[in-house]
Amino acid sequence: MSGVWVFNNGVIRLVENPATDTSNARRKVLVHLPTNEVIKSYSSLERKLAALGWERYYDNPDLLQYHKQSSVDLISLPKDFSKFKSVHMYDIVVKNSNVFEVRDM
């Protein structure tokens, strides 16, 4: 038996595949703070990043990458928006403080 033991409201249960169990997981969203807009697509995100000086970097065909000429930072995202996870969101937040925020949905 493999998996993760989850304790919730006095009940313990075994979750065999925790990646697919969403009963206790909250979905994260990336929010553009100046407009309070939830980022729902890469086209929307790209417009926001471009306004901040980020440019598309075409070196890797398997990723969407953005860089700023004024820094050494690079944002790397999966090509498929459905694979855009909180780790990618937090990377954007760290590199654009006070402009983006990750929230629970």
Summary of the structure (lengths in Angstrom):
residues: 105
radius of gyration: 17.1
end to end distance: 31.9
largest distance: 53.0
contacts: 225
relative contact order: 0.18
helix: 22%
strand: 33%
